[in-house]
Amino acid sequence: MNDMKKPAFPQWPVKLNLIRPEAPRFRNADLVLVADCALFASPDLHERFLGGRSVAIGCPKFDDLALYREKLTDMLATADPASLRVIYMEVPCCAGLAYIARQVLAAAAKDVPLDTVMLGIDGQVQETASG
């Protein structure tokens, strides 16, 4: 018998560099962009931050930031998300996710609400910001 729980978000793929911005799950959705490491630092991340949102994950240190900008730009143009939340870790490399989101939103000149959540390495919220 399989006792495994179903994932909190039944969507695949979740890696930002693999998703299709035109996928129906992103249309008018509340989008959350999560740093890879945050998933491991915060075991209850699903319950606290992901419920009812479309999810994309990535790592600004090891992935292609130009591709991230392109994907987010395409997503704003085709999916017209209702909001964007960025969850990242307190380590310096992770702040790149919030930076890229702010850049893309400013360049798109769309009024998409942005909120950011910085987690400590212990998984606790260190800082939140809107705009």
C-alpha positions in Angstrom: 0.0 0.0 0.0 1.3 3.4 -0.9 1.0 5.9 2.0 2.7 8.8 0.1 0.8 12.1 0.1 -0.1 13.9 -3.1 1.9 17.1 -3.8 0.3 20.4 -2.7 0.6 21.6 -6.3 -0.2 18.9 -8.9 1.7 20.6 -11.8 4.8 19.6 -13.7 7.3 20.8 -14.6 8.0 23.3 -11.9 11.6 24.4 -12.8 11.3 27.9 -14.3 13.7 27.1 -17.1 11.3 24.2 -18.2 7.9 25.7 -17.8 5.8 27.0 -20.7 4.6 30.6 -19.9 1.5 30.0 -22.0 0.4 26.9 -19.9 -3.2 27.3 -18.8 -2.3 27.0 -15.1 -0.5 30.3 -15.2 -3.3 32.3 -16.8 -4.6 35.0 -14.4 -3.0 32.9 -11.6 -1.3 33.9 -8.4 2.2 33.0 -9.3 4.9 32.1 -6.7 8.6 31.9 -7.7 10.5 29.9 -5.1 14.3 29.5 -4.6 15.2 25.8 -4.8 16.9 25.8 -1.3 13.8 27.3 0.3 11.9 24.0 -0.2 14.5 22.3 2.0 14.9 25.0 4.6 11.2 25.2 5.3 9.4 21.8 5.6 6.0 23.5 5.8 6.6 25.8 2.8 3.7 24.2 1.0 1.2 25.0 3.7 2.5 28.5 4.5 3.1 29.9 1.0 2.0 27.7 -2.0 -1.6 26.9 -1.5 -3.8 27.9 -4.5 -0.8 29.3 -6.4 0.9 28.3 -9.6 4.5 27.5 -8.8 7.9 27.9 -10.5 11.2 27.1 -8.8 14.8 28.1 -9.6 18.3 28.9 -8.5 19.7 32.3 -9.4 23.3 31.1 -8.7 23.3 28.0 -10.9 20.7 28.7 -13.6 20.6 31.1 -16.5 19.3 34.5 -15.3 18.8 35.7 -18.9 16.4 32.8 -19.4 14.7 33.6 -16.1 14.1 37.2 -17.3 12.8 35.9 -20.7 10.4 33.4 -19.0 9.0 35.9 -16.6 8.6 38.5 -19.3 6.8 36.0 -21.5 4.7 35.0 -18.6 3.6 38.5 -17.9 2.7 39.0 -21.6 0.8 35.7 -22.1 -0.5 34.6 -18.8 -1.3 38.0 -17.2 -0.8 36.8 -13.7 -2.9 38.2 -10.9 0.1 38.5 -8.5 3.7 37.4 -8.1 5.3 36.2 -4.9 9.0 35.5 -4.6 10.3 33.3 -1.8 14.0 33.2 -1.4 16.7 32.5 1.2 18.7 35.0 3.2 22.0 34.0 1.4 23.3 36.6 -1.0 22.9 34.6 -4.2 19.2 34.0 -3.6 18.3 37.7 -3.6 18.7 37.5 -7.4 15.2 36.0 -7.7 13.6 39.1 -6.2 15.8 41.4 -8.2 14.9 39.7 -11.5 11.2 39.8 -10.6 11.4 43.6 -9.9 13.3 44.2 -13.1 10.8 42.3 -15.2 7.8 43.9 -13.6 9.3 47.4 -14.1 10.1 46.8 -17.7 6.7 45.3 -18.4 4.9 48.3 -17.1 2.1 46.1 -15.8 0.5 46.5 -12.5 1.1 43.1 -11.0 1.3 43.0 -7.2 4.6 41.7 -6.0 5.5 40.5 -2.6 8.7 38.9 -1.4 9.5 36.6 1.4 13.0 36.1 2.6 13.6 32.9 4.7 16.4 32.3 7.1 18.5 29.1 6.9 16.3 27.9 9.7 13.2 28.3 7.5 11.7 31.2 9.5 10.6 34.4 7.8 13.3 37.0 8.1 11.8 39.8 5.9 8.7 40.5 3.8 8.1 43.3 1.4 5.5 44.4 -1.1 6.0 46.2 -4.3 
